[in-house]
Amino acid sequence: MVFSVEGKLLYAQKRVLSQSEYFSTMFSSNMREATAAVIDLTQTSYSSFYGLLEWLYTKSFSSEDFNEILQIWYVSASPIVYSLTILY
């Protein structure tokens, strides 16, 4: 999957994203994003979505910046990926 956030591209595997109930449902439905070449995210920053992907892949954060971690939590609690908040 390819995501465009703030004009930058981020790549992620469907297998990893499917840990989220939201993404899993999206991939198995008729949602436009399920087949889109690039998914444009406008409601989050690049660093926050990168942190979210980092969490999905490693179950940890490389940042020790409290404000950045809060922003990642905010993204994970949004309707886009709400189910991630209960993974760990």
C-alpha positions as CSV (number, residue, x, y, z in Angstrom):
1,M,0.0,0.0,0.0
2,V,1.1,3.5,-0.7
3,F,0.1,6.5,1.4
4,S,0.6,10.1,0.5
5,V,0.9,12.3,3.6
6,E,2.0,16.0,3.3
7,G,3.2,15.3,-0.2
8,K,5.5,12.4,0.9
9,L,5.0,8.7,0.2
10,L,4.9,6.0,2.8
11,Y,4.8,2.3,1.9
12,A,3.2,-0.5,4.0
13,Q,2.3,-4.1,3.5
14,K,-1.4,-5.0,3.6
15,R,-0.5,-7.9,5.9
16,V,0.9,-5.6,8.5
17,L,-1.9,-3.0,8.1
18,S,-4.5,-5.8,8.5
19,Q,-3.6,-5.9,12.2
20,S,-6.0,-3.0,12.4
21,E,-9.7,-3.9,12.1
22,Y,-10.2,-0.8,10.1
23,F,-7.7,-1.6,7.5
24,S,-8.7,-5.3,7.4
25,T,-12.3,-4.2,6.7
26,M,-11.2,-1.7,4.1
27,F,-9.2,-4.3,2.2
28,S,-12.0,-6.8,2.1
29,S,-14.7,-4.3,1.1
30,N,-15.7,-2.3,-1.9
31,M,-14.1,0.9,-0.5
32,R,-12.2,2.9,-3.0
33,E,-9.1,2.8,-0.9
34,A,-9.0,-1.0,-1.2
35,T,-7.9,-0.7,-4.8
36,A,-6.4,2.8,-5.0
37,A,-2.8,3.1,-6.2
38,V,-2.1,5.8,-3.6
39,I,-4.2,6.6,-0.5
40,D,-4.1,10.4,0.2
41,L,-4.2,11.2,4.0
42,T,-5.0,14.8,4.8
43,Q,-6.0,14.5,8.4
44,T,-2.6,13.7,9.9
45,S,1.0,14.7,9.7
46,Y,3.7,12.6,8.0
47,S,5.6,12.1,11.3
48,S,2.5,10.9,13.1
49,F,1.5,8.4,10.4
50,Y,5.1,7.2,10.1
51,G,5.0,6.7,13.9
52,L,1.8,4.7,13.6
53,L,3.4,2.5,10.9
54,E,6.5,2.1,13.1
55,W,4.2,0.9,15.9
56,L,2.4,-1.6,13.6
57,Y,5.8,-3.0,12.4
58,T,7.8,-3.0,15.6
59,K,5.3,-2.5,18.5
60,S,7.6,0.3,19.7
61,F,8.5,3.9,19.0
62,S,11.9,5.3,18.2
63,S,10.8,8.8,19.4
64,E,11.1,9.7,23.1
65,D,9.4,13.1,22.4
66,F,6.2,13.0,24.5
67,N,4.3,15.4,22.2
68,E,5.1,13.3,19.1
69,I,3.9,10.1,20.9
70,L,0.7,11.9,21.9
71,Q,0.2,12.9,18.3
72,I,0.7,9.3,17.2
73,W,-1.8,8.2,19.8
74,Y,-4.3,10.8,18.5
75,V,-3.9,9.4,15.0
76,S,-4.4,5.8,16.2
77,A,-7.5,6.9,18.1
78,S,-9.1,8.6,15.1
79,P,-11.8,6.8,13.1
80,I,-9.2,6.0,10.4
81,V,-7.4,3.5,12.6
82,Y,-9.5,3.4,15.8
83,S,-8.9,-0.3,16.6
84,L,-5.1,0.1,16.9
85,T,-5.5,1.6,20.4
86,I,-6.5,-1.8,21.7
87,L,-3.7,-3.9,20.1
88,Y,-1.2,-3.4,22.9
